[in-house]
């Protein structure tokens, strides 16, 4: 028995030593890649890149999660655009967890994708992921939500959530002629879209002393939660003039609550222009909506392919946001999801 | 020397201990009545009961499983899956309901068989099943929300029967049937027996595996019923529906006084737990307490409730 243990220990020691030596080697190669790519920096393209695997470029997608209509639609758009431009793709699902998303990025780096598109669940938390990809020589393109680390990505294609919040605030302030009670139903606490849209909205509203925010609660971007929360808010506040719903899923639940409580003439503002949001604009249940173009992902694919083909690409592309009401809704019908 | 206590004299200290949880609930309601203008209004109370009627179904199903000595962490996932299925099939309400309930039954059956045949902890198995079922929801809906839920189907969530909202009627029927089954039937006695001492039950001839399977099937069917009512109420079925409901259900069961070890407690206990949680959630929104604090307060109250309840046994 003692002899067996000795032999096993010896084998283990040999295995560990060889693994450690192998590890040191890879770190040195990564450092070398870092030095060469540091030259091209995080600005624009220089030469055409050869595909890492086979004859076609492979674009990797790390998206925050696939269980929301917006993200599910973006995945569809991504795949369609890749097919259109003749490139292969790999899709990973972050399941709305930062650690899963960081693991996904690791996987895509090991797969040696030619370009990496990231839509972060939490932009700041994904800086290490973007760093790692950039260090490995993979160009990073961030879309829809930002990663605040300019040197670690080539381009950011997105919508300005803060501006969206301000747009909602402006619309409500104008519609109420500067006076009234408003409710804010925020999105999932901590998520950048929720945080920025709320900040934009409140920065506008605080300039109107006669507009009072009577309630501010989160519905965690869930429709049923929005309905439940709104029902209680309606009971606690007999006079409500306008509601910033933060997105259309929540607007859906909020409108349900308004109807169940027989509250009429309340201005509801949503965002994302989902199919049911569009329907509510036409029927009058929702006063306004704001676009949040999912096509940011298609633009990101296009820029990635341009970059790989040696073209110059801009550092930042802001997708336009539009205020949509019953009057101009038909123009946006084609881009609902 | 044994102390002889008069049988018909109720010691006030003992009364307080035994009904501590119920009294705490009454105190919370009293505080909210004075702290807000809207808590003790018929509209708000109806809301609370109606909202509790939906996740209460999951909690009742969970009670069956916990009483038998197991746990079902896949319950909320079943709500979401069956909710989406019912939503898509809603133009024909009868079909939608039958298919959704059958799916719930099937998942419950699979859970029961896995737990009894593999001897692996129900915690792990139902956790894995939760992932599978959530995944199935995503595949079925492609990650998008099911929107066009037919108005015929929505009567289940929005209609009223003799003036009482349908979800409340459904929940009351389920509550009464569950109480009768658990307290007045052989099946109920067996469930308690298996939960309190599985080996002894088996030795006395009870088919313990079948009892556990029945408990899981009950949880599956009731979760499916919750999915149906939820989709009917909200008018849409989202992929993230019912997120966290299984933990809320377990919390309700434990707060109510049913032991996680099995064999002790019941549905009436669970209802108290469900209402305590609903009232706390409602109260925090009425008082416009900042959202960030909600979870902390809820967790603290759960700990408090459990301590009060455990104390009654000392």
HADDOCK unambig.tbl for C-alpha pairs under 7 A between the chains (distance, minus, plus):
assign (segid A and resid 66 and name CA) (segid B and resid 143 and name CA) 5.87 0.50 0.50
assign (segid A and resid 67 and name CA) (segid B and resid 138 and name CA) 6.57 0.50 0.50
assign (segid A and resid 67 and name CA) (segid B and resid 143 and name CA) 4.45 0.50 0.50
assign (segid A and resid 67 and name CA) (segid B and resid 144 and name CA) 6.83 0.50 0.50
assign (segid A and resid 67 and name CA) (segid B and resid 239 and name CA) 5.67 0.50 0.50
assign (segid A and resid 67 and name CA) (segid B and resid 240 and name CA) 6.70 0.50 0.50
assign (segid A and resid 68 and name CA) (segid B and resid 143 and name CA) 5.68 0.50 0.50
assign (segid A and resid 68 and name CA) (segid B and resid 144 and name CA) 5.81 0.50 0.50
assign (segid A and resid 68 and name CA) (segid B and resid 239 and name CA) 6.71 0.50 0.50
assign (segid A and resid 69 and name CA) (segid B and resid 143 and name CA) 6.03 0.50 0.50
assign (segid A and resid 69 and name CA) (segid B and resid 144 and name CA) 4.15 0.50 0.50
assign (segid A and resid 69 and name CA) (segid B and resid 145 and name CA) 6.04 0.50 0.50
assign (segid A and resid 72 and name CA) (segid B and resid 142 and name CA) 6.90 0.50 0.50
assign (segid A and resid 72 and name CA) (segid B and resid 143 and name CA) 5.37 0.50 0.50
assign (segid A and resid 72 and name CA) (segid B and resid 144 and name CA) 6.31 0.50 0.50
assign (segid A and resid 215 and name CA) (segid B and resid 288 and name CA) 5.94 0.50 0.50
assign (segid A and resid 216 and name CA) (segid B and resid 288 and name CA) 6.85 0.50 0.50
assign (segid A and resid 217 and name CA) (segid B and resid 290 and name CA) 6.76 0.50 0.50
assign (segid A and resid 217 and name CA) (segid B and resid 291 and name CA) 5.63 0.50 0.50
assign (segid A and resid 218 and name CA) (segid B and resid 291 and name CA) 5.99 0.50 0.50
assign (segid A and resid 224 and name CA) (segid B and resid 234 and name CA) 5.97 0.50 0.50
assign (segid A and resid 229 and name CA) (segid B and resid 285 and name CA) 6.69 0.50 0.50
assign (segid A and resid 232 and name CA) (segid B and resid 44 and name CA) 6.79 0.50 0.50
assign (segid A and resid 232 and name CA) (segid B and resid 282 and name CA) 6.37 0.50 0.50
assign (segid A and resid 232 and name CA) (segid B and resid 285 and name CA) 6.40 0.50 0.50
assign (segid A and resid 232 and name CA) (segid B and resid 286 and name CA) 5.94 0.50 0.50
assign (segid A and resid 233 and name CA) (segid B and resid 285 and name CA) 6.65 0.50 0.50
assign (segid A and resid 233 and name CA) (segid B and resid 286 and name CA) 6.04 0.50 0.50
assign (segid A and resid 235 and name CA) (segid B and resid 38 and name CA) 5.83 0.50 0.50
assign (segid A and resid 235 and name CA) (segid B and resid 44 and name CA) 6.30 0.50 0.50
assign (segid A and resid 236 and name CA) (segid B and resid 38 and name CA) 5.30 0.50 0.50
assign (segid A and resid 236 and name CA) (segid B and resid 286 and name CA) 5.59 0.50 0.50
assign (segid A and resid 253 and name CA) (segid B and resid 234 and name CA) 6.55 0.50 0.50
assign (segid A and resid 276 and name CA) (segid B and resid 147 and name CA) 6.82 0.50 0.50
